[in-house]
Amino acid sequence: MKNLAFNSISDFHAYNGMPEPENPLFSASHTRVKEDKSQNCDETTGEEISLTCDFYSISLKHIVAGELVYGRTHYDCTNGTLLFTAPGQSLIFKGLVFSSEAYHICFHSDFIQGTALHEQIKKYHFFEYRVNEALHLSPKEEEQLKTIFKNVEAEYQNNQDEFSKEIILSQLETLLKYSDRFYKRQFLNRKTINQTMLSRFKDILNDYFEAGELLNKGIPTVDWLAGKLEVSHRYMSDTIKAETGKTAIDQINLFLIDEAKNMLLAPNASISETAYRLGFEYPQYFSRLFKKKTGISPKEYIQISLSN
């Protein structure tokens, strides 16, 4: 595997043969297709590459060969593909060929310090998605975002003045809001994929329970479940939220409560033993969660069930 690590935006520009950025903390660029059609106009990543940057990046490209895989589901990516990376995040590219026409925006976290975007960007989970969880745009969506990319680049290339950063940040916020909208559309359009992931999520939880792993290893984490599904924990959580209206943590808790209800009604069952078997280190944590989700305590649940 080839490992690429860029500590600065300048390093990223130098590696890609681009001019030194106008601002060390921010850059916007548009790579255009070459006029000479006899030349190879594709950027090929045939080998496996691990890419890590110490800054945020947003790229709009076309994938003209290779394929992206969501879990075990293949996805056609003939339309534009939008990739997001956060500082320190690693992306793995395998056998992908990108069109040489691409739009790039890179910005260091220091660029947004003290601005509203510094807090807003935390809600955009797609910066923590994997490369195989990219946003695939419809032609209309692609044209909308290209307009924003071009506006950002135009302002970046202008002579910098007191309004430059404010205008760039405004365009960035618009780009991220549209991306959030388009991701939600993508989740809705992939209902079959979402349902498959939810089904596998529940199967993994059930197998974990049946194998006695709750008692041996404790309650599984969202990261562990995402690893079993071969997706990022953010993407898994957002997919499950889009499908059920509840987060992955909510689904784990609902599974535990459902199993608890059955276990509490077994002969001679105790609340403490049930809590430990379900992976809770302290019975009071279990009792608190049970009451929060059902409205009654485990003891009250037993009494009501036995009296019916």
N, C-alpha and C positions, 0 to 999 in steps of 0.2 A: 504494500500500500504506500502511496505517495502522500506525505503529510505536508500540507501548506499551512503556515501560520503567519498572519499579518498583524504586527504589533501596532501599526499605524496606517492611516489612509494613504500616506505617502508611499509606504511599502507596497500597498495594494496597487497603486498607480504604476509604480516602477515595474512590478512583475508583469503587468498587462500592457506595458509599452505606452502608457498614457502620460500626458504632461503632469508636472508637479501640481498638486491641487492648489487652487486659489486661496483656500482656507485650510489650514492643517487639521481642523476639526470637522470640516464638511466638504463634500464634493458631489457634483451631479454631472453625469456624462451620458452621451448617446453614441453608441458604436454603430456606424452605418454599413450597409452591405457594399462591397466593393463594386466598382463599375465594370471591371474586367471579368466577364462571366466565365472565362476560361480558368480563373483561379478558384481554388477551393474556398468557399465562403462560409464554411462551418468551423466552429470551435469544437474539437473533439476531445472528449474525456473518456477514452476507451479503457484506461486502467482505473483501478479503484483509487479514489482520491479522498483524503480527509481534509476538510477546509475549516480553519478556525480563525476568527477575526476578533480583535479587541475593540470593536465598534459595531454599531448597528448598520445593517445594509438591507437594501430593497432592490431587487433585480427583476426586470420584466424581459423574458426571453421566449423564444419558440423552441420546443424540443422536436427535432426533425428525425431523430433515430433513437433507438433504445426505448425503454418503457419505465414508468413509475409503478410501484406496487403499493397498494394500501392493504396492509396485512397480507392476505393471500389473494387479494382481488386486484386484477390488472385494470388499469385505467388508460383510456385513449387520451393522449395529450397533444392533439394536432393544433389546438388553439394556444393562445398566449399563456404562459406560466409565470406566476408571480411568486418569488421566493423571498422570505424574510429570515434574517439571522440577528440574534442578539449578541452582545459582547460575551466572548468566551464559549459560545455554543459551537459544537462541531457538527458539520454536515458530511455525510458520506455520499459520494457520487459513484455510480457503477455503470459503466458502459453507456453514458448518455452523450448525445451529440446535440449541441445547441446552435441555433442560427447565430450568425455573427452580428446581426442587428439586435442590439440590446440596449436597455436603459438601466442605469445604475444610480442609486443614491446611497451615499455613505455618510454617517455622522457619528461623532464620538459622543459619549454620554455627557461630557463636559459642555458640549454645544447646547444641550437642552437644560442644563442646570439652572435653577431659578426661574424656569418658565412653567406654564401650565402643562405643557407637553410632557415634562419630566414625570408628573404624576399620572397623566392620562395614558402614557404608553404602557403602564403596568397592566392595564385592563385588556390590552391587545395580546391575547394568548398566542396568536399565530407566530410571534417572534420566537417562540419556543417549540414550534412544530419541527418535525423532521423534513428532509427534502422530499420524501415520498408522500408528504401531506400538504404539498404546495397548493396554491389557489389557481385553478384552471378557469380562465376567463371566457365568457362568451364574446363573440366579435364586437358587440355593442359595448360591453364592459371594458374590453381592451382599448377601444377608441377613447372612452371616457378617461381612463387612467393615463393613456399616452398624452392626452392634452395636459394633464396635471404634471406629468414628468417633464414635458417641454416647458411649461411655465416655470417650474423650479430651476431647470437648467438655464433658461433665459435670464432669470434673476441672478443666478450664481455667476453667470458670465458678465453681467453688468458691472460697472464701477461700483464698488461697495460704498454705501452711505448709511445714514442713521436709520433708514427704513428697510434696508436689505434683509436683515435677520428676521425682523417681524413678518415681512412678506413671505419669506421662505418657510418659516414656522407655520404660518397660516395655510400655505399650500400643503405642507407635510400633514397637518392635522386633517385636511380635506381628503388627502390620499388614504390615510389610515381609516377614516370613517367610511369611505367607499369600500375599502378592502374588507372591513368588518361586515358591511352589508352583503358583499358578494360572497364572503365565506358562509354566512348564514344561508344564503341561497344555495350554495353548494351542499351544505349539510341536508337541506330539504330535498334537493334533487337526488341525493344518494340514499334515499330511504331504505332500499334493499340492503345496501352496504352497512348503513347504520344498524338495521335490525340484526344483520349477521354478527356485527361486532357486539351488540348487546347480548345476543344469545350466547356467544362464546364467552363473554364476560361472566355471565351467570353460570355457565358450565364449569368454568375455572374455579369459581367460588364454591360450587357444589362439590367438585372433586377434592378441593382443598379441605372442605369440611368432612367428607366421607373418609378421607385418609387420616383423619385425626390431627391434621396440621395446626388447627386452631389451638389445641391444647399444647402441642409440642413447640410451635413457632410463634404463636400469637396471631393477632388479626393482621391479615395481609395489607400491605401499603398500596396506595394508588400507583406508585412507581413500579412495584413488583408486578401488579396486574397488567400495567401497560407493557412491561417487558415481555410478559407471556403472550400478549396480543401483538407484539412487534410494532408498537406505535409509541409516540411520546405521550407522557401522562396528560399533558395539556390537551392534545388532540383527542385522546380517549375520553377525557372528562367532557369536552365540548360536544363530542359526538353523542355521548349518552345523554347529556343535558338537552340537546336538540331533539332527541328521540323520545325522552321520557319526561322532560321538564324538571328532572332531578339530577344532581351531580353524582359523580362516581362514589364519593364518600357517602352520600345519602343512600345510594343503592347498596353499598356494603352494610350500612347500618340497618336497612330494611331487611336484608337477608338474615342478619344476626337476630333481629327481633322475631322474624318469622320462625327461625329454628328454635329460638328461646321459648316461644309459646308452646311448641310441641314438647320440648324437653321438660318444661315446668309442670306439665300434666302427667308425667310418668310417675308410677308408684314410688313413693318415698323420695321423690326428687327434692333437692334443696336449692335455694336461690344461690348460695355461694358456689356449690358444685357446678351448677349451670353456668354461672359467670366464668369460672375457670375453664370449663370445657369449651367455651366460646372465645377464649383467648384474652379475657379481661384479667388484668393483673390484680385489680381490686374490685370486689363485689359491689361496692358503692357506686363505682363508675357505671357498671352494668345497670344497676337499679335506676340511676339518674337518666341514662339513655332510654331505658325501657319506658319510664314514665313520660319522658319528653315525646316519644313517638306514639305512645298509646293513650296517654292521658291518665293512666292508673299505674300503681306500683306493681312489681311482680307478685307481691303477696296478695294484693287486691285482685289481680288477675286470676290467681289460683282459686281464691275464695269464690269469685263470681262464676268461674267456669264449673267448679265442683257443685255449686248450688243449682245450676241449670239442668 
